[in-house]
């Protein structure tokens, strides 16, 4: 009898143990399910910053926002820059003017077509290189492409529909910088702006492609090249300045064939926006050019200069930044896209006081090392398929933002049709500062980022009589 009682007791203990283990496992599973179900909420734990209602800014890598990729259909962090464009198009009553280097987004094309059919006047300006539907890419054209353009072409074939073909079929008028015998010049039609009804304006660093806004089709990790967007509503004065620039190009006046347009400063929201358009004439006073304006703003900085740009090769800006550092501004940080960062004409070398390793392009080395070098210079790391940074932006003293389409280069200043804006607004600057800090948090900085560099000597002294050309600075990189 005692043996039977002991067996029953042991069985009960075993049952309790199994029950506890089972409950524990169930709790763990429930915990995982709960965390998984709350994942979208957890991903948005970075709180949104307040916006100035008159000038709102967005970033496709904004860590406080979520949206569904409209082409690859998954949730991701960031602002949907394409949707901002579509929303603005859908609100149009009379006119839609778009000046963009490249246009490939079918959803934007469909929104434009709907408005065109509703009686809205739609005009699209594009760079001649990208004024092609899929059918225009003949074997002869493809054979002449560089590897980057071939990859972009393969990406284009994976779009759900051909945006340029849709626009052409609809009857929307499309012009480029060669249309109607336009005086093209040797640069790019590099603008990226939209004007709606002569009162609403969108200015962005992004081209209208999936790779620039959302990510590559062939890389699920890709989230698009880091870009920014400025949306200004109900400001006819600002829109008028952009529409005037658009109209010059629509008439066939590109590059330096447009008349001189001085910078204009317009009150917007809590601050002002100053606008300047490139290119400048080479005989023009450098201070009145876009790069000269950037240097002027940097010269006024008293506490901090944070820069994140795709291309940075302008010597005037570099010299000015070094002088500002000499005067006591310690908080200087510079990020450059990795594809450009180690080029012999990158101003990363200047700031860190070293020279690139001489090679076949020794004659093009343009280094002017700072007297007091810094090590807070580097390049952001990005997923496969994405650039490290495609924005063209700087934040000065936590208040002034410099952005637009302009790459900080000789070509951006003197050859391309470009937009430069300076936004004096602390609310706006806070958004850009957060994006800069996100990029800087991913970056490789310091001398380790330039492993082939060395102390400058007579064998690699600068050659000021050999300015960087368009083909060397911009055409090496397809800007998308």
Order of alpha helices (4+ residues) and beta strands (2+ residues): alpha-alpha-beta-beta-beta-alpha-beta-alpha-beta-alpha-alpha-alpha-beta-beta-beta-alpha-beta-alpha-beta-beta-alpha-beta-alpha-beta-alpha-alpha-beta-beta-beta-alpha-beta-alpha-beta-alpha
